[in-house]
Amino acid sequence: MISLTSEFTDGKGRHARAWVFFDGECGFCTRLARRVAPLLATHGIALAKLQDPRVSKLLGLPLSELLREIRYLNADAKQFAGADAFVAVAREFWWAAPVVWFSKIPGAMKILRAGYKYVASQRECAGVRCEIARRSAPTPALSDGSTGVHK
């Protein structure tokens, strides 16, 4: 029997036993993916962009839903998203056991999910695009009518 993970290949035709799917249009996500790719590869985990049209079919989700969170598809074709994906990937590394242990404390996953949700809501501001938007945005006025900028 062929698993979902063995059916999916990257752009170079390579197979992996598990996949992490990330937002390829997010600068923060892309930089993080580049940094962890060699580490993940040592455990047979590959990376692919959520925008790849095959990912939507593979995971059975529309693109609008996919882009909300990072996704992890393990060797058993079980899907994880957001903070749950990070914990699932952490299970693959012995040195990340404290993350897994923490996640088992009652209420800990609620904290991890809230933290992930916050970072995900800020991720566009972690990249170059946001810096350009910040520089071109007008300086907001303070309550006294001034901009707070002294010349």
N, C-alpha and C positions, 0 to 999 in steps of 0.2 A: 504494500500500500504506500502511495506517495503522500507525504504530509504537505500541508500548506507551505511550510517553511522551505521544503526542498523544491517546490514548484516555482518559488519566487527567486529570481536572480537579479543581481545588480546590472548596471549598464555594461559591465565588462563580461557578463555571463557567469560570474562566480556565484556559487551556492553557499549558504550558511546554515547553521543549525537553528539559529534564532535571529530575529531582526529588531532593530530599534528604528522607528520612523520619526523623523523630526521635520519641523517647518523649514524648508530650504530657502524661504524668502525672509526669514528672520535672522538678522546679523548675529545676535546673541546665540541663538540656537545653532547656527552654522559654525561659529567659532568653538562652541562647546563640543559639537559633534567631531570637529577636526581634532580637538585635543584628546578625546576619549577613544577615537577610532582604533588606534594601535592597541590599546589596552583591551578593548572589547574583542578585537580580532584574535587575541591570544586564547579566548574562550569560544571561538567559532560564532561570535555575534557580529553581524554586519549592520551597516547603517544605510538608510535610504530616505529620500525626501518624501514627505507626505504628498507632495504635489504629483508624484509619479502616478499616471492614470491606473496602473496595475494595483496600486495600494488600495484604492477605494474598492475595487472588485475583490481583492484578497480579503480585506477586513469586513466587507459588506456594509460599509458606511458611506454616506455622501461626503463630498469634499468639505462642505461647510462644517460638518461634525468632526471630521478628521483633524482639521486645523486648530481645534480648541486645545488639544493636549498632545504631548508626546505619546507615542504608542510603542508597545513592546509585544512582539509575538514570539513566544518561546517554542522550544522544540516539540512540545505537545500540542501546538497550535492554539494555546490558550492566550487570550488577549488581555493586556493590561494598559491602563491609560493614566497619565498624570503622575501623581505621587505613588500610586500603586505600581506604575511601570518602573520608577526608580527603585522601589523596594524589591521588586521582582528581579531586576538586574543586579541589585546588591547581593541577592542570594547566590549569584554565580561566583562571588569573590569571597574567600575566607576572611580577608582583612576588613570587609564591609559588614561582618556579622553584627557589630553593634547597632548598625542602622536597622537590621532585621529584628534584633532583640527589642530595640526601642519601639518599633512598629507594632509589637505584640502587647505592649502595655495598654490597658484600657484607655481610650481617648487619644492615644498617640497618633493613630491614622487620621483622626479628625484634625489634629494640629498639622501633620505633614501635608494633608490635602489643602488646608487653608494657606499654608506657606507656599505650596506649589501654585495655587490659584493666584496669590498675590504676585509672585515672580512672573507668572504667565501674563498677568494683566499689565505688567511693567516692561515686558520684554522688548517691545518696539522702542522704548526709550533707552535701551542698553546698546543700541546700534548706531551706526553712522546716520541713518535716515532721520532719526529723532534729533540728533545734534544739528542737522541742517534746519529742521523745522524750528528748533529753539532759537537759533541765531536770527532767523527771518521773522519770528513772532514779535509783535510790538511789546514793549515793556509795560506791564500792567500798572495802573495808577493805584497809589495807596489811599487809605481812607481820607487823608488830608488833601488829596488831589495831586500830590507830587508823585513822581516816578521813583523816588528813592535814589536816583542817580545824581551825584554831585559833580558839577563841572568845574 
